[in-house]
């Protein structure tokens, strides 16, 4: 018997990735974020424009981590993060923007990014197929 990957299991749930879903962040018990996937076209477009601007601004220099974190945080607040649970401060668009653009909250930026990346993961499913059958 030969295992085969079920083609249908490789199809992304594009609506879920766009609308967002709750993803628990494993490093902080009880914390979860409602996020869209990092494959969201509007996010990807804005991200590419920011990278272009920063590369022109910093030329041959490395873009400082705090600048990059704040820029990505701004994009996450605009496109990716829709809500959170388990933090002692209630979610609001303004609070999210302030938090995610503050370089001191880089751990929150990283958590949102991790959850958004997790949302677009595909889990391949396998089936058994008898060898020799076509």
Secondary structure, DSSP 4 states (H G I P E B T S, - for coil): -EEEE-GGGG---HHHHHH-EEEE-TTSTT-EEEE--TT-HHHHHHHHHHHHHHHHHHTTSPPPHHHHHHHHHHHIIIIIEEEEESSSS---HHHHHHHHTSGGGHHHHHHHHHHHHHHT-----EEEE-TT--
